[in-house]
Amino acid sequence: MKVLITVLVAVLLVARIAFYIRRRRRGAERKAAAVEPPVPAVRTGRPHPQLHRIEHAFGDVGLVAGREIRERVRGRIFRVGTIIMLVGVGAAVVIPTIHSGSGPTPQRVGVVGGLSSDGRQVVAASAKANDDTVTLVNESSTSHAKADLRAGRVDAVIVDSDEILLDQPVNASTSSADSGLVNQVAQYLGVLRAYREAGLSASQVERINKYQPVAVSSLVSGSKGTNLSKGTSVIGMVLLFFMLTQYCTWILIGVMQEKSSRVVEVLLAVVRPIQLLGGKVLGIGAVALGQAALIVAFALAVGAAVGSNLLHGAAPLALLSELLWLVLGYGFYCWVYAAAGSTAERQDQVQTLALPLSLPILFGYIYSISVVSSGNANAFFKVLAFLPPTAPFCMSALVGLGQVTWWQFVLSALISVGATAGVALFAARIYRRAVLRTGSRVRLRELLRPAGSS
């Protein structure tokens, strides 16, 4: 599972690097192109009905949002990125199913000196527990059994119910014997030998074998699908990290490009700054939510088709949590990235801003992955689940571990909504002051000065 997650993260990071390289190359090509600005293409045909409804419902903000949706969805980067994420999610669902659902493993077990009925029951129970099909092969002698082991005709040999012989160590990659079967048979045969040495009668042995395990309870209640939710939560956080950084970077670059190309001056002639900023945030957010919903639906469809248990039990709850926190996390960070983009007007300035802005996302992502892997969330991590910059990852991790109550989840979401409203007002103020200021990068302290101060 860890190897699969590492591969998935590597693929997503490579795609992100390719995104930046392509952006920079296209920017250089535009600067070296013709001096005259291109003539805007006239869009013919009727717009998509759903997109038309958005534009009509939100007025000028909807028009800007529709423009952003069309621009992003038609881009090759969006389509290639979506395909990469679908392939990665499909692999994460299918590969564990292939390994776990390949059918019973055939095992040939040689027997030297015969095997009692109790011993045969032990082998049969161990085979069922490890999803193996065992065929017992009578061996005439120990030397003959060793020859069969070396030739690969048998996978293991039981000698006089007191010893198990293998050709290779049970933990070796070249061993044909199922380690789980061998260890369990060895343990149970040891119990049978202890019965014989203790002089127990057949009725006493039968009574012992009918034991029932004692009840196991915990002070903190947990869900039955915690292990499944942990795996789903890790995959969801990887996608959450990639999508948050990708879409917020889109806003950062988009605002910078509009400012540097002076397109924003034309747009602000017909709409107010807050409407332009709100439309950009709404449009890219709609694309993000649509892509996330597509990925979740694809994962559920693939899981149902291959019979994967990765998305069963409590795992859908973890997926819904990831979707919700994608919306809340995007809502919080998008305003910050938009305001930062309005202070820059060159590609190198954008790259300088991208790293410090992404540090809280990177910290929350790495910390949450480590906590989910260990299964133990400390008090500091639970506090981070209520702070808007890290809540999207930390609260999702707590949901996957089953260590959060419904009211804590709702409280964290409400805190994020309130913080997003405050950040939006602050970002709109910076955007309004900085988006039309060109010539050099605008410093934050200049934007925070009261209006009219020198």
Secondary structure, DSSP 8 states (H G I E B T S, - for coil): -HHHHHHHHHHHHHHHHHHHHHHHHHHHHHHTS-SS--------S---HHHHHHHHHHHHHHHHHHHHHHHHHTSHHHHHHHHHHHHHHHHHHHHHHHHHSS--EEEEEEEES---HHHHHHHHHHHHHTTEEEEEEEES-HHHHHHHHHHTS-SEEEETTTEEE-SS-TTSTT--S-HHHHHHHHHHHHHHHHHHHHT--HHHHHHHHT--------SS---TTHHHHHHHHHHHHHHHHHHHHHHHHHHHHHHHHHHHTTHHHHHTTTS-HHHHHHHHHHHHHHHHHHHHHHHHHHHHHHHHHHT-STTSTTHHHHHHHHHHHHHHHHHHHHHHHHHHHTT--SHHHHHHHHHHHHHHHHHHHHHHHHHHHHT---HHHHHHTTSTTTHHHHHHHHHHHT---HHHHHHHHHHHHHHHHHHHHHHHHHHHHHTT--SS---HHHHSS-TT--
